[in-house]
Amino acid sequence: MANLGRDVMAENIGLKGIFSDEYPDFSEFGSPPCAESFPDAFFPEDSNTIGTKGAGYRYEREAKALCEKCPYRERCLAYALKNGETYGIWGGTTEHQRRSLRRSLKRKSLLFQ
C-alpha cells in the first residue's frame, strides 16, 4: 500500500516511471529526437563545460531544446534518476540538476537506492 502512495505522488510530479529499472521503451512514438541528433549535445566529451559558456553550454541548450519536445522526456528522466545516471543530458536535465532532484525525491521518500 505504501508503494502505491509513492507511485501516485511520483506521477503527480510528472515522474510516473520513477520505479522502473528497465530502459525506457521508445517504440510508442517512434524514435526519440536524441537518437537522431549530434551525440555531443547529450554527452559532451568534457562534461565540465556543461552549465558554463562555450561549446558545452551551447550543446546543453540544444539538447534541452530537443528534450522539451520529446514525448519520452518523462520516462527518460525517471530512468536516469532511478538508475543514477551521472553523465550527460537525460530528460532535459544536467548531471547537477539530477543530483538536486534525487536529493529532493529522497527527502520526500519517492526514490530509493
MMTF fields as JSON, N, C-alpha, C and O atoms, coordinates in Angstrom:
{
  "mmtfVersion": "1.0.0",
  "mmtfProducer": "UNKNOWN",
  "numBonds": 451,
  "numAtoms": 452,
  "numGroups": 113,
  "numChains": 1,
  "numModels": 1,
  "chainsPerModel": [1],
  "groupsPerChain": [113],
  "chainIdList": ["A"],
  "bondAtomList": [4, 2, 8, 6, 12, 10, 16, 14, 20, 18, 24, 22, 28, 26, 32, 30, 36, 34, 40, 38, 44, 42, 48, 46, 52, 50, 56, 54, 60, 58, 64, 62, 68, 66, 72, 70, 76, 74, 80, 78, 84, 82, 88, 86, 92, 90, 96, 94, 100, 98, 104, 102, 108, 106, 112, 110, 116, 114, 120, 118, 124, 122, 128, 126, 132, 130, 136, 134, 140, 138, 144, 142, 148, 146, 152, 150, 156, 154, 160, 158, 164, 162, 168, 166, 172, 170, 176, 174, 180, 178, 184, 182, 188, 186, 192, 190, 196, 194, 200, 198, 204, 202, 208, 206, 212, 210, 216, 214, 220, 218, 224, 222, 228, 226, 232, 230, 236, 234, 240, 238, 244, 242, 248, 246, 252, 250, 256, 254, 260, 258, 264, 262, 268, 266, 272, 270, 276, 274, 280, 278, 284, 282, 288, 286, 292, 290, 296, 294, 300, 298, 304, 302, 308, 306, 312, 310, 316, 314, 320, 318, 324, 322, 328, 326, 332, 330, 336, 334, 340, 338, 344, 342, 348, 346, 352, 350, 356, 354, 360, 358, 364, 362, 368, 366, 372, 370, 376, 374, 380, 378, 384, 382, 388, 386, 392, 390, 396, 394, 400, 398, 404, 402, 408, 406, 412, 410, 416, 414, 420, 418, 424, 422, 428, 426, 432, 430, 436, 434, 440, 438, 444, 442, 448, 446],
  "bondOrderList": [1, 1, 1, 1, 1, 1, 1, 1, 1, 1, 1, 1, 1, 1, 1, 1, 1, 1, 1, 1, 1, 1, 1, 1, 1, 1, 1, 1, 1, 1, 1, 1, 1, 1, 1, 1, 1, 1, 1, 1, 1, 1, 1, 1, 1, 1, 1, 1, 1, 1, 1, 1, 1, 1, 1, 1, 1, 1, 1, 1, 1, 1, 1, 1, 1, 1, 1, 1, 1, 1, 1, 1, 1, 1, 1, 1, 1, 1, 1, 1, 1, 1, 1, 1, 1, 1, 1, 1, 1, 1, 1, 1, 1, 1, 1, 1, 1, 1, 1, 1, 1, 1, 1, 1, 1, 1, 1, 1, 1, 1, 1, 1],
  "groupList": [{"groupName": "MET", "atomNameList": ["N", "CA", "C", "O"], "elementList": ["N", "C", "C", "O"], "formalChargeList": [0, 0, 0, 0], "bondAtomList": [1, 0, 2, 1, 3, 2], "bondOrderList": [1, 1, 2], "singleLetterCode": "M", "chemCompType": "L-PEPTIDE LINKING"}, {"groupName": "ALA", "atomNameList": ["N", "CA", "C", "O"], "elementList": ["N", "C", "C", "O"], "formalChargeList": [0, 0, 0, 0], "bondAtomList": [1, 0, 2, 1, 3, 2], "bondOrderList": [1, 1, 2], "singleLetterCode": "A", "chemCompType": "L-PEPTIDE LINKING"}, {"groupName": "ASN", "atomNameList": ["N", "CA", "C", "O"], "elementList": ["N", "C", "C", "O"], "formalChargeList": [0, 0, 0, 0], "bondAtomList": [1, 0, 2, 1, 3, 2], "bondOrderList": [1, 1, 2], "singleLetterCode": "N", "chemCompType": "L-PEPTIDE LINKING"}, {"groupName": "LEU", "atomNameList": ["N", "CA", "C", "O"], "elementList": ["N", "C", "C", "O"], "formalChargeList": [0, 0, 0, 0], "bondAtomList": [1, 0, 2, 1, 3, 2], "bondOrderList": [1, 1, 2], "singleLetterCode": "L", "chemCompType": "L-PEPTIDE LINKING"}, {"groupName": "GLY", "atomNameList": ["N", "CA", "C", "O"], "elementList": ["N", "C", "C", "O"], "formalChargeList": [0, 0, 0, 0], "bondAtomList": [1, 0, 2, 1, 3, 2], "bondOrderList": [1, 1, 2], "singleLetterCode": "G", "chemCompType": "PEPTIDE LINKING"}, {"groupName": "ARG", "atomNameList": ["N", "CA", "C", "O"], "elementList": ["N", "C", "C", "O"], "formalChargeList": [0, 0, 0, 0], "bondAtomList": [1, 0, 2, 1, 3, 2], "bondOrderList": [1, 1, 2], "singleLetterCode": "R", "chemCompType": "L-PEPTIDE LINKING"}, {"groupName": "ASP", "atomNameList": ["N", "CA", "C", "O"], "elementList": ["N", "C", "C", "O"], "formalChargeList": [0, 0, 0, 0], "bondAtomList": [1, 0, 2, 1, 3, 2], "bondOrderList": [1, 1, 2], "singleLetterCode": "D", "chemCompType": "L-PEPTIDE LINKING"}, {"groupName": "VAL", "atomNameList": ["N", "CA", "C", "O"], "elementList": ["N", "C", "C", "O"], "formalChargeList": [0, 0, 0, 0], "bondAtomList": [1, 0, 2, 1, 3, 2], "bondOrderList": [1, 1, 2], "singleLetterCode": "V", "chemCompType": "L-PEPTIDE LINKING"}, {"groupName": "GLU", "atomNameList": ["N", "CA", "C", "O"], "elementList": ["N", "C", "C", "O"], "formalChargeList": [0, 0, 0, 0], "bondAtomList": [1, 0, 2, 1, 3, 2], "bondOrderList": [1, 1, 2], "singleLetterCode": "E", "chemCompType": "L-PEPTIDE LINKING"}, {"groupName": "ILE", "atomNameList": ["N", "CA", "C", "O"], "elementList": ["N", "C", "C", "O"], "formalChargeList": [0, 0, 0, 0], "bondAtomList": [1, 0, 2, 1, 3, 2], "bondOrderList": [1, 1, 2], "singleLetterCode": "I", "chemCompType": "L-PEPTIDE LINKING"}, {"groupName": "LYS", "atomNameList": ["N", "CA", "C", "O"], "elementList": ["N", "C", "C", "O"], "formalChargeList": [0, 0, 0, 0], "bondAtomList": [1, 0, 2, 1, 3, 2], "bondOrderList": [1, 1, 2], "singleLetterCode": "K", "chemCompType": "L-PEPTIDE LINKING"}, {"groupName": "PHE", "atomNameList": ["N", "CA", "C", "O"], "elementList": ["N", "C", "C", "O"], "formalChargeList": [0, 0, 0, 0], "bondAtomList": [1, 0, 2, 1, 3, 2], "bondOrderList": [1, 1, 2], "singleLetterCode": "F", "chemCompType": "L-PEPTIDE LINKING"}, {"groupName": "SER", "atomNameList": ["N", "CA", "C", "O"], "elementList": ["N", "C", "C", "O"], "formalChargeList": [0, 0, 0, 0], "bondAtomList": [1, 0, 2, 1, 3, 2], "bondOrderList": [1, 1, 2], "singleLetterCode": "S", "chemCompType": "L-PEPTIDE LINKING"}, {"groupName": "TYR", "atomNameList": ["N", "CA", "C", "O"], "elementList": ["N", "C", "C", "O"], "formalChargeList": [0, 0, 0, 0], "bondAtomList": [1, 0, 2, 1, 3, 2], "bondOrderList": [1, 1, 2], "singleLetterCode": "Y", "chemCompType": "L-PEPTIDE LINKING"}, {"groupName": "PRO", "atomNameList": ["N", "CA", "C", "O"], "elementList": ["N", "C", "C", "O"], "formalChargeList": [0, 0, 0, 0], "bondAtomList": [1, 0, 2, 1, 3, 2], "bondOrderList": [1, 1, 2], "singleLetterCode": "P", "chemCompType": "L-PEPTIDE LINKING"}, {"groupName": "CYS", "atomNameList": ["N", "CA", "C", "O"], "elementList": ["N", "C", "C", "O"], "formalChargeList": [0, 0, 0, 0], "bondAtomList": [1, 0, 2, 1, 3, 2], "bondOrderList": [1, 1, 2], "singleLetterCode": "C", "chemCompType": "L-PEPTIDE LINKING"}, {"groupName": "THR", "atomNameList": ["N", "CA", "C", "O"], "elementList": ["N", "C", "C", "O"], "formalChargeList": [0, 0, 0, 0], "bondAtomList": [1, 0, 2, 1, 3, 2], "bondOrderList": [1, 1, 2], "singleLetterCode": "T", "chemCompType": "L-PEPTIDE LINKING"}, {"groupName": "TRP", "atomNameList": ["N", "CA", "C", "O"], "elementList": ["N", "C", "C", "O"], "formalChargeList": [0, 0, 0, 0], "bondAtomList": [1, 0, 2, 1, 3, 2], "bondOrderList": [1, 1, 2], "singleLetterCode": "W", "chemCompType": "L-PEPTIDE LINKING"}, {"groupName": "HIS", "atomNameList": ["N", "CA", "C", "O"], "elementList": ["N", "C", "C", "O"], "formalChargeList": [0, 0, 0, 0], "bondAtomList": [1, 0, 2, 1, 3, 2], "bondOrderList": [1, 1, 2], "singleLetterCode": "H", "chemCompType": "L-PEPTIDE LINKING"}, {"groupName": "GLN", "atomNameList": ["N", "CA", "C", "O"], "elementList": ["N", "C", "C", "O"], "formalChargeList": [0, 0, 0, 0], "bondAtomList": [1, 0, 2, 1, 3, 2], "bondOrderList": [1, 1, 2], "singleLetterCode": "Q", "chemCompType": "L-PEPTIDE LINKING"}],
  "groupTypeList": [0, 1, 2, 3, 4, 5, 6, 7, 0, 1, 8, 2, 9, 4, 3, 10, 4, 9, 11, 12, 6, 8, 13, 14, 6, 11, 12, 8, 11, 4, 12, 14, 14, 15, 1, 8, 12, 11, 14, 6, 1, 11, 11, 14, 8, 6, 12, 2, 16, 9, 4, 16, 10, 4, 1, 4, 13, 5, 13, 8, 5, 8, 1, 10, 1, 3, 15, 8, 10, 15, 14, 13, 5, 8, 5, 15, 3, 1, 13, 1, 3, 10, 2, 4, 8, 16, 13, 4, 9, 17, 4, 4, 16, 16, 8, 18, 19, 5, 5, 12, 3, 5, 5, 12, 3, 10, 5, 10, 12, 3, 3, 11, 19],
  "groupIdList": [1, 2, 3, 4, 5, 6, 7, 8, 9, 10, 11, 12, 13, 14, 15, 16, 17, 18, 19, 20, 21, 22, 23, 24, 25, 26, 27, 28, 29, 30, 31, 32, 33, 34, 35, 36, 37, 38, 39, 40, 41, 42, 43, 44, 45, 46, 47, 48, 49, 50, 51, 52, 53, 54, 55, 56, 57, 58, 59, 60, 61, 62, 63, 64, 65, 66, 67, 68, 69, 70, 71, 72, 73, 74, 75, 76, 77, 78, 79, 80, 81, 82, 83, 84, 85, 86, 87, 88, 89, 90, 91, 92, 93, 94, 95, 96, 97, 98, 99, 100, 101, 102, 103, 104, 105, 106, 107, 108, 109, 110, 111, 112, 113],
  "secStructList": [7, 2, 2, 2, 2, 2, 2, 2, 2, 2, 2, 2, 6, 6, 7, 6, 6, 6, 6, 7, 7, 1, 7, 7, 7, 7, 7, 6, 6, 1, 1, 7, 4, 4, 4, 4, 1, 7, 2, 2, 2, 2, 1, 7, 1, 7, 4, 4, 4, 6, 6, 1, 1, 1, 2, 2, 2, 2, 2, 2, 2, 2, 2, 2, 2, 2, 2, 2, 2, 7, 6, 6, 2, 2, 2, 2, 2, 2, 2, 2, 2, 2, 2, 6, 7, 7, 1, 1, 7, 5, 6, 6, 5, 7, 2, 2, 2, 2, 2, 2, 2, 2, 2, 2, 2, 2, 2, 6, 6, 7, 7, 7, 7],
  "xCoordList": [0.817, 0.0, 0.865, 0.535, 1.962, 2.839, 3.436, 3.548, 3.823, 4.378, 3.368, 3.737, 2.095, 1.068, 1.022, 0.9, 1.118, 1.13, 2.298, 2.141, 3.473, 4.655, 4.494, 4.892, 3.912, 3.681, 2.774, 3.042, 1.704, 0.766, 1.459, 1.293, 2.236, 2.95, 3.953, 4.068, 4.675, 5.641, 4.941, 5.441, 3.79, 3.042, 2.578, 2.569, 2.193, 1.719, 2.795, 2.48, 4.064, 5.121, 5.723, 6.783, 5.054, 5.478, 6.53, 7.222, 6.676, 7.692, 7.071, 7.531, 6.023, 5.313, 6.145, 5.777, 7.239, 8.082, 9.235, 10.162, 9.21, 10.345, 10.818, 12.0, 9.947, 10.347, 10.781, 11.067, 10.834, 11.227, 12.744, 13.453, 13.237, 14.665, 15.007, 16.18, 13.994, 14.217, 14.457, 13.934, 15.265, 15.486, 14.155, 13.375, 13.868, 12.552, 12.243, 13.129, 10.985, 10.513, 10.286, 9.421, 11.065, 10.957, 10.211, 10.386, 9.391, 8.695, 7.322, 6.774, 6.77, 5.4, 5.223, 4.242, 6.146, 6.018, 7.082, 7.285, 7.755, 8.839, 10.156, 10.245, 11.152, 12.496, 12.543, 11.989, 13.192, 13.304, 14.228, 15.146, 14.001, 14.818, 16.309, 17.131, 16.668, 18.091, 18.807, 20.015, 18.069, 18.681, 19.115, 19.933, 18.559, 18.858, 19.602, 19.624, 20.211, 20.905, 22.398, 22.89, 23.086, 24.524, 24.795, 24.385, 25.471, 25.661, 26.361, 26.093, 27.248, 27.952, 27.018, 27.362, 25.839, 24.886, 24.416, 24.189, 24.272, 23.792, 24.922, 24.778, 26.03, 27.167, 28.461, 29.243, 28.687, 29.898, 31.148, 31.136, 32.225, 33.483, 33.961, 34.465, 33.802, 34.207, 32.953, 32.435, 32.465, 31.22, 31.367, 30.362, 32.594, 32.796, 32.35, 32.203, 32.131, 31.724, 30.213, 29.724, 29.461, 28.008, 27.692, 28.245, 26.802, 26.399, 27.298, 27.061, 28.33, 29.206, 29.103, 28.526, 29.657, 29.66, 30.602, 31.533, 30.375, 31.224, 30.479, 29.249, 31.229, 30.647, 29.738, 28.654, 30.173, 29.351, 28.021, 26.997, 28.036, 26.8, 25.873, 24.664, 26.445, 25.645, 25.029, 23.855, 25.826, 25.315, 24.198, 23.187, 24.393, 23.372, 22.055, 20.996, 22.113, 20.894, 20.235, 19.012, 21.042, 20.494, 19.826, 18.736, 20.477, 19.927, 18.629, 17.642, 18.631, 17.436, 16.281, 15.125, 16.577, 15.528, 14.898, 13.685, 15.712, 15.169, 14.341, 13.271, 14.831, 14.114, 12.758, 11.778, 12.712, 11.484, 10.313, 9.172, 10.601, 9.55, 9.392, 8.52, 10.219, 10.259, 9.112, 8.887, 8.394, 7.313, 7.819, 7.029, 9.115, 9.7, 10.425, 11.029, 10.374, 11.147, 10.933, 11.892, 9.7, 9.356, 9.975, 10.555, 9.855, 10.416, 11.933, 12.546, 12.518, 13.972, 14.509, 15.473, 13.883, 14.305, 14.097, 14.968, 12.966, 12.689, 13.736, 14.213, 14.09, 15.113, 16.452, 17.124, 16.831, 18.113, 18.159, 19.186, 17.063, 17.012, 17.089, 17.845, 16.322, 16.272, 17.603, 18.012, 18.274, 19.492, 20.773, 21.866, 20.643, 21.826, 22.697, 23.918, 22.098, 22.892, 23.58, 22.922, 24.895, 25.653, 26.331, 27.079, 26.09, 26.778, 25.775, 24.919, 25.879, 25.08, 23.741, 23.404, 23.001, 21.667, 20.655, 20.66, 19.793, 18.735, 17.429, 17.35, 16.415, 15.115, 15.167, 14.387, 16.082, 16.193, 16.906, 16.813, 17.626, 18.335, 19.827, 20.25, 20.605, 22.046, 22.348, 21.462, 23.594, 24.024, 23.719, 23.213, 24.03, 23.807, 22.313, 21.926, 21.491, 20.048, 19.482, 18.608, 19.98, 19.502, 19.926, 19.153, 21.142, 21.588, 20.666, 20.267, 20.335, 19.429, 18.047, 17.441, 17.558, 16.236, 16.216, 15.25, 17.285, 17.367, 17.338, 16.65, 18.085, 18.088, 16.685, 16.226, 16.015, 14.66, 13.691, 12.875, 13.781, 12.901, 13.184, 12.256, 14.445, 14.787, 14.212, 13.701, 14.293, 13.719, 12.22, 11.666, 11.567, 10.13, 9.786, 8.62, 10.781, 10.629, 9.994, 9.217, 10.331, 9.802, 10.814, 10.478, 12.039, 13.078, 13.929, 14.303, 14.23, 15.069, 16.273, 16.21, 17.359, 18.554, 18.312, 19.204],
  "yCoordList": [-1.191, 0.0, 1.26, 2.234, 1.252, 2.418, 2.728, 3.895, 1.687, 1.917, 2.553, 3.382, 2.182, 2.775, 4.278, 5.047, 4.707, 6.124, 6.833, 7.937, 6.222, 6.817, 6.892, 7.879, 5.855, 5.87, 7.032, 7.741, 7.221, 8.307, 9.654, 10.548, 9.803, 11.063, 11.316, 12.443, 10.297, 10.45, 10.841, 11.677, 10.241, 10.578, 12.023, 12.712, 12.486, 13.862, 14.891, 15.999, 14.543, 15.487, 15.175, 15.697, 14.328, 14.066, 12.999, 12.978, 12.107, 11.061, 9.695, 8.929, 9.383, 8.137, 6.892, 5.824, 6.97, 5.805, 5.683, 4.912, 6.411, 6.512, 5.185, 5.05, 4.21, 2.961, 1.896, 0.765, 2.23, 1.264, 1.139, 2.14, -0.092, -0.34, -0.578, -0.595, -0.76, -1.072, 0.188, 1.259, 0.037, 1.15, 1.518, 0.628, 2.811, 3.213, 2.616, 2.461, 2.286, 1.789, 2.988, 3.822, 3.075, 4.199, 3.844, 4.518, 2.809, 2.401, 3.045, 3.081, 3.55, 4.066, 5.231, 5.264, 6.18, 7.37, 7.437, 8.495, 6.345, 6.356, 6.707, 6.792, 6.905, 7.174, 8.506, 9.496, 8.549, 9.815, 10.786, 10.349, 12.082, 13.069, 12.945, 13.219, 12.535, 12.441, 11.363, 11.451, 10.349, 9.253, 9.698, 9.044, 10.806, 11.287, 12.614, 13.341, 12.925, 14.2, 13.98, 12.852, 15.076, 15.08, 14.574, 15.227, 13.433, 12.838, 13.757, 13.677, 14.622, 15.508, 16.487, 17.041, 16.703, 17.587, 16.968, 17.687, 15.667, 14.975, 14.425, 14.304, 14.097, 13.521, 14.183, 13.569, 15.447, 16.136, 15.466, 14.886, 15.552, 14.931, 15.496, 14.762, 16.803, 17.425, 17.845, 18.941, 16.983, 17.267, 18.44, 18.961, 18.867, 20.008, 21.316, 22.323, 21.313, 22.539, 22.722, 23.785, 21.713, 21.86, 22.901, 22.866, 23.818, 24.852, 26.081, 27.041, 26.07, 27.223, 27.726, 27.066, 28.877, 29.423, 28.604, 27.984, 28.593, 27.867, 26.735, 26.695, 25.81, 24.71, 23.838, 23.455, 23.522, 22.687, 23.322, 22.642, 24.622, 25.349, 25.337, 25.146, 25.541, 25.511, 24.128, 24.009, 23.086, 21.715, 21.449, 20.829, 21.928, 21.733, 22.373, 21.757, 23.588, 24.27, 23.51, 23.367, 23.01, 22.25, 20.962, 20.619, 20.258, 19.003, 19.261, 18.551, 20.261, 20.566, 20.995, 20.696, 21.692, 22.092, 20.859, 20.818, 19.863, 18.614, 17.874, 17.35, 17.834, 17.149, 17.802, 17.119, 19.107, 19.844, 19.346, 19.327, 18.945, 18.491, 16.98, 16.464, 16.273, 14.809, 14.154, 14.48, 13.232, 12.534, 11.546, 11.041, 11.267, 10.322, 11.005, 10.33, 12.305, 13.057, 12.539, 12.321, 12.352, 11.899, 10.534, 10.337, 9.604, 8.247, 8.295, 7.605, 9.111, 9.234, 9.783, 9.254, 10.836, 11.423, 10.438, 10.291, 9.772, 8.8, 7.689, 7.289, 7.193, 6.146, 6.662, 5.974, 7.865, 8.423, 8.627, 8.373, 9.079, 9.276, 7.949, 7.812, 6.994, 5.692, 4.956, 4.286, 5.08, 4.311, 5.105, 4.621, 6.318, 7.091, 7.527, 7.601, 7.816, 8.29, 9.591, 10.561, 9.606, 10.774, 11.512, 12.46, 11.105, 11.726, 12.078, 11.266, 13.268, 13.662, 14.294, 14.485, 14.608, 15.194, 14.06, 13.32, 13.929, 12.915, 13.601, 14.273, 13.445, 14.032, 15.537, 16.104, 16.187, 17.637, 18.169, 19.359, 17.298, 17.739, 17.449, 16.497, 18.277, 18.068, 17.16, 16.827, 16.773, 15.951, 16.66, 16.046, 17.938, 18.719, 18.797, 18.631, 19.043, 19.125, 17.797, 17.777, 16.685, 15.371, 15.085, 14.512, 15.473, 15.28, 16.035, 15.497, 17.265, 18.06, 17.427, 17.36, 16.969, 16.353, 15.043, 14.756, 14.241, 12.983, 13.253, 12.553, 14.266, 14.612, 15.001, 14.57, 15.8, 16.234, 15.055, 14.958, 14.157, 12.991, 12.05, 11.467, 11.892, 11.034, 11.598, 10.852, 12.918, 13.547, 13.297, 13.157, 13.242, 13.015, 11.533, 11.179, 10.67, 9.215, 8.728, 7.773, 9.391, 8.972, 8.164, 7.616, 8.08, 7.406, 6.608, 7.094, 5.392, 4.548, 4.088, 4.01, 3.786, 3.258, 1.862, 1.238],
  "zCoordList": [0.0, 0.0, 0.0, -0.677, 0.748, 0.81, -0.557, -0.931, -1.315, -2.641, -3.573, -4.405, -3.453, -4.289, -4.055, -5.009, -2.802, -2.488, -3.125, -3.647, -3.093, -3.718, -5.221, -5.841, -5.817, -7.263, -7.65, -8.619, -6.893, -7.181, -7.01, -7.839, -5.936, -5.714, -6.826, -7.306, -7.24, -8.316, -9.611, -10.363, -9.869, -11.078, -11.025, -12.045, -9.844, -9.704, -10.013, -10.446, -9.8, -10.136, -11.5, -11.844, -12.28, -13.64, -13.803, -14.821, -12.832, -12.909, -12.688, -11.84, -13.449, -13.212, -13.464, -12.977, -14.194, -14.438, -13.468, -13.718, -12.381, -11.485, -10.919, -10.603, -10.779, -10.156, -11.151, -10.756, -12.414, -13.438, -13.505, -13.613, -13.439, -13.612, -15.071, -15.444, -15.89, -17.288, -18.095, -17.786, -19.142, -20.053, -20.676, -21.015, -20.84, -21.36, -22.723, -23.564, -22.928, -24.218, -25.12, -24.85, -26.194, -27.106, -28.385, -29.4, -28.364, -29.585, -29.745, -30.847, -28.651, -28.687, -29.658, -30.4, -29.666, -30.505, -31.592, -32.188, -31.856, -32.831, -32.163, -30.939, -32.964, -32.466, -31.717, -32.195, -30.555, -29.828, -30.569, -31.263, -30.435, -31.141, -30.851, -31.725, -29.638, -29.294, -30.096, -30.32, -30.528, -31.28, -32.679, -33.327, -33.125, -34.474, -34.448, -35.441, -33.31, -33.188, -32.981, -32.972, -32.819, -32.581, -31.167, -30.208, -30.998, -29.661, -28.663, -27.464, -29.133, -28.212, -27.518, -26.474, -28.092, -27.43, -26.114, -25.14, -26.076, -24.88, -24.022, -22.805, -24.64, -23.922, -24.402, -25.128, -23.992, -24.442, -23.9, -22.815, -24.665, -24.238, -22.914, -22.063, -22.74, -21.481, -20.734, -20.949, -19.861, -19.149, -18.188, -17.703, -17.9, -17.015, -17.652, -16.959, -18.97, -19.641, -19.625, -20.007, -19.192, -19.119, -18.048, -16.948, -18.383, -17.449, -17.493, -16.76, -18.343, -18.491, -19.919, -20.783, -20.152, -21.519, -22.38, -21.864, -23.668, -24.586, -25.25, -25.237, -25.834, -26.598, -25.745, -26.185, -24.526, -23.651, -23.333, -23.259, -23.146, -22.853, -24.077, -23.945, -25.251, -26.478, -26.677, -27.029, -26.451, -26.583, -25.584, -25.915, -24.351, -23.323, -23.757, -23.634, -24.256, -24.716, -25.854, -25.876, -26.816, -27.936, -27.464, -27.922, -26.556, -26.035, -25.278, -25.471, -24.432, -23.658, -24.556, -24.256, -25.654, -26.602, -27.253, -27.457, -27.577, -28.134, -27.087, -27.393, -25.869, -24.785, -24.525, -24.228, -24.636, -24.346, -25.195, -24.735, -26.432, -27.357, -27.39, -28.088, -26.648, -26.735, -25.952, -24.787, -26.596, -25.892, -24.839, -24.042, -24.825, -23.875, -22.719, -21.886, -22.661, -21.669, -20.243, -19.502, -19.88, -18.534, -18.234, -17.166, -19.162, -18.976, -18.885, -18.07, -19.724, -19.769, -18.449, -17.895, -17.955, -16.685, -15.54, -14.682, -15.521, -14.456, -14.451, -13.389, -15.63, -15.729, -15.195, -14.426, -15.602, -15.174, -13.667, -13.038, -13.085, -11.635, -10.893, -9.931, -11.333, -10.658, -10.749, -9.801, -11.885, -12.121, -11.899, -12.194, -11.383, -11.012, -12.175, -12.036, -13.313, -14.454, -14.063, -13.686, -14.155, -13.715, -14.857, -14.618, -16.07, -17.198, -18.279, -18.628, -18.802, -19.958, -19.597, -18.429, -20.642, -20.519, -20.643, -21.627, -19.649, -19.634, -19.27, -18.242, -20.089, -19.777, -19.601, -18.837, -20.304, -20.242, -19.02, -18.719, -18.302, -17.1, -17.195, -17.852, -16.536, -16.451, -15.266, -14.479, -15.155, -14.024, -12.697, -11.758, -12.636, -11.413, -11.082, -9.925, -12.07, -11.837, -11.34, -10.474, -11.89, -11.436, -10.008, -9.241, -9.633, -8.248, -7.289, -6.257, -7.626, -6.788, -6.721, -5.651, -7.848, -7.893, -7.113, -6.405, -7.239, -6.483, -4.98, -4.237, -4.527, -3.093, -2.646, -1.588, -3.437, -3.106, -3.054, -2.138, -4.041, -4.073, -2.914, -2.354, -2.546, -1.404, -0.115, 0.721, 0.05, 1.247, 1.327, 2.417, 0.176, 0.147, 0.066, -0.106, 0.187, 0.135, -1.171, -1.174, -2.275, -3.578, -4.371, -5.421, -3.888, -4.638, -3.676, -2.608, -4.058, -3.225, -4.025, -5.252, -3.348, -3.999, -4.458, -5.034]
}
